[in-house]
């Protein structure tokens, strides 16, 4: 399919000559004699590029450009003018024109500009696709009430440029929340710099954050840019900020307040414009009371607080997360995906998950590698996940809620026999032997229980 170019000019001779030349180059062409016709043509035909004359009756080229970009921001526009000047060029660029070409037209120059604009459009489309895939990768998965509430807050805060402090237990996905905010923000084209505050040695923290000049200390053999400098105009994510020492907190606070700093060993003051997202797995208020976290730093960071729910609070998401992790393991290993039996899923739904989503993902990878069959059964799950509390909750949830004894007994028999059949790959004879009944009796039960 060839790119479609809309030629907009009130001079018929220019329109016809450009149409002929572009058709010879393999482009599909459309034509319009004024801005009104052009806007209607764009709504009906969605061309890939517009060649637009500036001086036309009615609405001129600049007003037409403004209207095109308002409704179709991804269409590339090349302006044509017989009276080019710097002021017009600047205004055209601000309104979103890709290029401005002066009359009399050089055909070679027009073709170069068109090809450059189309290549730029393709690059923009690829970037939009990659951003979409990145957003999918770094977004929080789930449909439970706590996760839907969190997603609503993310959508609201992400474009505002406000600083955010993310709370949550280890393994809940605080970094995913930070990256989702970044992907939805106005700074998405700028850097995202991730700083693990707990992992930087105290003696290196200042150099890592603010950089250093050559010869600033022993081993500083070259100049180094710090993370704040690297994040300029973008976003800096200070993960586990509560693990910083009080001395480092003071230095961070000064930079956040002033948005200025000096490299270690340097005399020049550098200005920085960053959006700050911080995260912690601790109760900051408790840390302040114990003298381990600066209250002024807390108030500086805590503009918009976001709480990431634990997996215990969003147990309804466990089947969805397990399904995602099973699919991911199959894709990475190039093997058929595995499935969890209902009874195995029940174990996971009622386990307390101290390690949260990270622990669940690790367990699924473990089961995919070690479970012998395509269906993962309760016996495949390590015994540490078979807690008495889990069993009790499962029984209470499934049977004790049934008031009628006969119905509760039927529910138990159905679940028990289904589990044993799954464990024996559907082999009725082997299952009957294992549970101590005759084969004909088991057949009768299967029919009674509609299994």
C-alpha positions in Angstrom: 0.0 0.0 0.0 1.5 3.3 -1.1 1.4 6.5 1.1 -1.3 9.0 0.3 -0.4 12.6 -0.1 -2.9 15.5 0.0 -1.9 18.5 -2.1 -3.5 21.7 -1.0 -3.0 24.8 -3.1 -5.3 27.4 -4.8 -3.1 27.5 -7.9 -4.4 24.7 -10.3 -1.1 24.5 -12.2 0.9 23.7 -9.1 -1.7 21.1 -8.0 -1.6 19.3 -11.3 2.2 19.4 -11.7 2.7 18.1 -8.2 0.0 15.4 -8.6 1.7 14.2 -11.8 5.2 14.1 -10.4 4.2 12.4 -7.1 2.1 9.8 -8.9 5.2 9.0 -11.0 7.1 8.5 -7.8 4.5 5.9 -6.7 2.4 8.0 -4.2 -1.3 8.0 -4.2 -2.5 11.7 -4.4 -5.5 13.7 -3.3 -6.1 17.4 -4.0 -7.9 20.4 -2.4 -8.0 24.0 -3.5 -8.4 25.6 0.0 -8.3 24.8 3.7 -12.0 23.9 4.1 -11.7 21.3 1.4 -8.5 20.0 2.9 -10.0 19.5 6.3 -13.0 17.7 4.8 -10.7 15.5 2.7 -8.7 14.6 5.8 -11.8 13.5 7.7 -12.9 11.3 4.8 -9.6 9.9 3.5 -7.0 10.1 6.3 -3.9 10.9 4.2 -0.4 10.1 5.4 1.0 13.5 4.6 -0.3 17.0 3.6 1.5 19.4 1.2 0.0 22.7 2.3 0.3 26.2 0.7 0.3 29.0 3.3 -1.3 31.8 1.2 -4.8 30.7 0.3 -8.3 32.4 0.3 -10.5 31.7 3.3 -8.5 30.2 6.1 -4.8 30.4 5.3 -2.3 27.6 5.6 -1.2 28.3 9.2 -4.9 28.2 10.4 -5.4 25.0 8.4 -2.3 23.5 9.9 -3.6 24.3 13.4 -6.9 22.6 12.7 -5.2 19.6 11.1 -3.0 19.1 14.2 -5.9 19.6 16.6 -7.8 16.7 15.1 -5.1 14.5 13.5 -1.8 15.1 15.4 0.0 12.2 13.7 -0.5 13.5 10.1 2.7 15.1 8.8 2.4 18.5 7.2 4.9 20.2 4.9 4.1 23.9 4.3 4.8 25.6 1.0 5.3 29.4 0.9 6.1 32.0 -1.7 7.1 34.6 1.0 9.2 32.7 3.5 10.6 34.5 6.5 12.0 33.5 9.9 8.8 34.5 11.8 6.6 32.3 9.6 9.0 29.4 9.9 9.1 29.7 13.7 5.3 29.9 13.9 4.9 26.9 11.5 7.3 24.8 13.6 5.4 25.7 16.8 2.1 24.7 15.2 3.6 21.3 14.3 4.7 21.6 10.7 7.4 19.0 9.7 9.1 21.3 7.2 8.6 24.5 5.2 9.6 24.8 1.5 9.8 28.0 -0.5 8.5 28.6 -4.0 9.5 28.2 -6.7 9.4 24.5 -5.8 12.4 22.2 -6.3 11.0 18.8 -7.0 14.0 17.0 -5.6 13.7 19.0 -2.4 10.0 18.2 -2.1 10.7 14.5 -2.5 13.4 14.5 0.1 11.1 16.4 2.6 8.3 14.0 1.9 10.4 10.9 2.5 11.9 12.4 5.6 8.4 13.2 7.0 7.1 9.7 6.2 10.1 8.1 7.8 9.6 10.3 10.9 5.9 9.2 11.0 6.9 5.6 10.8 9.4 6.1 13.7 6.6 7.9 15.7 4.3 4.9 15.2 7.0 2.5 16.2 7.7 4.5 19.3 4.0 4.7 20.2 3.8 0.9 19.8 6.9 0.4 21.9 5.5 2.7 24.6 2.2 0.8 24.6 4.1 -2.5 25.0 6.3 -1.0 27.7 3.2 0.3 29.5 1.6 -3.1 29.3 4.8 -4.7 30.7 5.2 -2.2 33.6 1.5 -1.9 34.5 -0.2 -3.5 37.5 -2.2 -6.5 36.5 -5.5 -7.3 38.3 -9.2 -6.5 38.5 -9.8 -6.7 42.2 -11.3 -3.7 44.0 -8.0 -2.5 45.6 -6.2 -2.7 42.3 -8.9 -0.9 40.4 -8.8 1.9 43.0 -5.0 2.1 42.7 -5.3 2.3 38.8 -7.8 5.2 39.1 -5.3 7.1 41.3 -2.4 6.4 38.8 -4.4 7.8 35.9 -5.2 10.9 37.9 -1.7 11.6 39.3 0.5 10.5 36.3 0.0 13.6 34.0 0.2 16.2 36.9 4.0 16.2 37.5 3.4 16.0 41.2 5.8 14.1 43.4 4.7 10.7 44.6 5.5 8.5 47.6 4.6 4.9 47.1 4.1 2.6 50.2 3.9 -1.2 50.1 5.3 -4.4 51.4 8.2 -6.1 49.6 7.2 -7.8 46.4 3.9 -5.8 45.9 5.1 -4.1 42.7 6.1 -0.6 43.9 8.5 -0.2 41.0 5.8 -1.2 38.5 3.6 1.5 39.9 6.5 4.0 39.5 7.1 3.0 35.9 3.4 3.1 35.1 3.3 6.7 36.4 6.3 7.5 34.2 4.8 5.9 31.1 1.6 7.9 31.5 3.4 11.2 32.4 4.3 14.1 30.2 8.0 13.2 30.8 7.8 9.9 29.0 10.1 11.0 26.3 12.8 11.9 28.9 14.9 9.6 31.1 13.6 7.3 33.9 16.4 6.7 36.4 16.0 4.1 39.0 18.0 4.4 42.2 18.0 1.5 44.8 18.8 3.5 47.9 19.3 0.4 50.0 22.0 -1.0 47.6 24.4 2.0 47.4 27.3 1.8 49.9 27.4 4.9 52.1 30.9 5.9 50.9 29.6 6.0 47.3 26.2 7.5 47.7 27.2 11.1 47.1 29.2 10.3 44.0 26.4 8.0 42.6 23.7 10.6 43.2 25.5 13.8 42.2 28.5 12.7 40.2 32.2 13.7 40.6 35.0 15.4 38.8 38.2 13.8 37.7 40.6 13.5 40.6 37.9 14.4 43.3 39.1 11.3 45.3 41.3 8.3 45.0 40.1 6.2 42.1 38.2 9.1 40.4 40.1 8.7 37.1 37.5 10.4 35.0 34.5 12.7 35.4 31.2 11.0 36.2 27.6 12.3 35.9 25.4 11.3 38.8 21.9 10.0 38.7 20.2 13.4 39.3 22.1 14.8 36.3 21.2 11.8 34.2 17.5 12.2 35.1 17.4 15.9 34.2 14.0 16.8 32.6 12.8 13.2 33.3 11.9 11.2 36.4 14.0 9.8 39.2 12.8 6.9 41.2 14.2 6.7 44.7 13.4 3.1 45.7 13.5 2.1 49.4 14.3 5.7 50.4 13.8 4.9 54.1 17.0 2.8 54.0 19.2 5.9 53.5 21.3 7.2 56.4 20.2 10.5 58.0 23.3 12.1 56.5 22.4 11.1 53.0 18.8 12.1 53.6 20.0 15.6 54.5 21.9 15.8 51.2 19.0 14.6 49.2 16.6 17.0 50.9 18.9 20.0 50.0 18.9 19.0 46.3 15.2 18.4 46.2 14.5 21.8 47.8 16.9 23.8 45.6 16.9 21.6 42.5 20.7 22.4 42.3 23.8 20.5 43.3 27.6 20.3 42.7 29.5 17.2 41.6 31.9 15.9 44.2 35.2 17.9 43.8 33.5 20.4 41.5 32.8 24.1 41.9 30.2 24.6 39.3 26.5 24.6 40.5 24.3 22.5 38.2 20.6 23.0 38.0 18.2 20.1 37.6 14.5 19.6 36.7 13.3 16.2 37.8 10.0 14.6 38.9 10.6 12.6 42.0 8.9 9.3 42.7 10.0 7.6 46.0 9.0 4.2 47.5 9.3 2.5 50.9 8.3 -0.8 52.5 8.4 0.8 56.0 6.0 2.8 58.1 7.6 6.2 57.6 5.7 7.8 60.5 7.2 5.1 62.8 10.6 5.7 61.4 10.3 9.4 62.1 9.3 8.7 65.7 12.3 6.5 66.1 14.6 9.1 64.7 15.5 7.2 61.6 13.9 9.4 59.0 13.8 13.1 58.6 10.3 14.6 58.9 11.1 17.5 56.6 12.1 15.0 53.9 8.9 13.1 54.4 6.8 16.2 53.9 8.8 17.1 50.8 8.2 13.7 49.2 4.7 12.9 50.4 2.8 15.2 48.0 0.7 12.3 46.6 0.8 9.1 48.8 -0.1 5.8 47.0 -0.6 2.5 48.9 0.1 -0.7 46.9 -2.1 -3.4 48.3 -0.6 -6.7 49.5 -1.5 -9.9 47.6 -3.5 -10.9 50.7 -5.7 -7.9 50.1 -6.2 -8.7 46.4 -6.6 -12.5 46.5 -9.2 -12.3 43.8 -6.3 -11.4 41.4 -4.4 -14.6 42.1 -6.0 -16.7 39.2 -5.3 -13.9 36.7 -1.7 -13.5 37.9 -1.1 -17.2 37.8 -2.4 -17.4 34.3 -0.2 -14.5 33.2 2.9 -16.1 34.8 2.1 -19.5 33.3 1.8 -17.9 29.8 5.1 -16.0 30.3 7.0 -19.1 31.4 5.7 -21.0 28.3 6.8 -18.2 26.0 10.2 -17.8 27.5 10.9 -21.6 27.6 9.3 -22.3 24.2 7.2 -25.1 25.7 3.4 -25.8 26.0 1.8 -23.9 28.8 0.8 -25.7 32.0 -2.5 -25.3 34.0 -3.4 -25.4 37.6 -6.0 -27.8 38.9 -8.9 -26.1 40.8 -7.7 -27.6 44.1 -4.2 -26.3 43.5 -5.5 -22.8 42.8 -7.5 -23.0 46.0 -4.3 -23.6 48.0 -2.7 -20.5 46.4 -5.8 -18.3 46.9 -5.8 -19.0 50.7 -2.0 -18.8 51.3 -1.0 -15.6 53.2 1.8 -14.6 50.7 4.4 -12.8 52.9 6.5 -12.3 49.7 3.5 -11.0 47.7 3.4 -11.0 43.9 7.1 -11.7 43.7 6.8 -14.8 45.7 3.8 -16.0 43.6 5.8 -15.5 40.4 8.7 -17.4 41.8 6.5 -20.3 42.9 4.8 -20.5 39.5 8.2 -20.7 37.8 9.2 -23.5 40.2 6.0 -25.4 39.5 6.4 -25.1 35.7 9.9 -26.6 35.9 9.2 -29.4 38.4 5.6 -30.4 38.0 5.7 -33.7 36.0 2.4 -33.2 34.0 0.6 -30.5 32.1 -1.8 -30.0 35.0 -0.3 -28.8 38.2 -2.0 -30.5 41.2 -2.0 -29.8 44.9 0.7 -32.5 45.5 3.0 -30.7 43.2 2.9 -27.6 45.4 5.6 -27.5 48.2 4.3 -28.5 51.6 5.1 -25.1 53.0 2.1 -23.8 51.1 -0.2 -26.5 52.6 -0.8 -24.7 55.9 -3.4 -25.9 58.4 -4.9 -22.4 58.2 -5.2 -22.8 54.4 -6.9 -26.1 54.7 -9.3 -24.8 57.3 -10.2 -21.7 55.3 -10.7 -23.9 52.2 -13.0 -26.2 54.0 -14.9 -23.4 55.7 -15.3 -21.5 52.5 -16.5 -24.5 50.5 -18.4 -26.7 52.8 -19.3 -25.0 56.1 -21.2 -22.2 54.2 -23.6 -24.9 52.9 -26.5 -25.3 55.4 -27.9 -28.5 54.0 -25.8 -31.6 55.1 -26.7 -33.6 52.0 -25.6 -30.8 49.7 -22.3 -30.3 51.7 -21.6 -34.0 51.5 -22.2 -34.0 47.7 -19.9 -30.9 47.3 -17.2 -32.7 49.3 -17.5 -35.9 47.3 -17.4 -34.0 44.0 -14.3 -32.1 44.9 -12.6 -35.1 46.4 -13.2 -37.4 43.4 -12.3 -34.7 40.9 -9.0 -34.1 42.6 -8.2 -37.8 42.7 -9.1 -38.3 39.1 -6.9 -35.4 38.1 -4.0 -36.9 40.2 -4.4 -40.1 38.2 -4.7 -38.4 34.8 -8.4 -39.5 34.5 -7.7 -43.2 35.0 -10.9 -44.6 36.7 -9.5 -48.0 37.6 -6.4 -46.5 39.3 -8.5 -43.8 41.1 -11.0 -46.5 42.4 -8.1 -48.5 43.7 -6.5 -45.5 45.4 -9.7 -44.4 47.2 -10.7 -48.0 48.1 -13.9 -48.4 46.1 -14.9 -50.6 43.2 -14.7 -49.5 39.7 -18.4 -49.8 39.0 -19.2 -47.9 42.2 -16.9 -45.0 41.1 -18.6 -45.0 37.6 -22.0 -44.7 39.4 -20.7 -41.8 41.6 -19.3 -40.0 38.5 -22.7 -40.2 36.9 -24.5 -39.1 40.1 -22.2 -36.1 40.6 -22.2 -35.2 36.9 -18.4 -35.5 36.6 
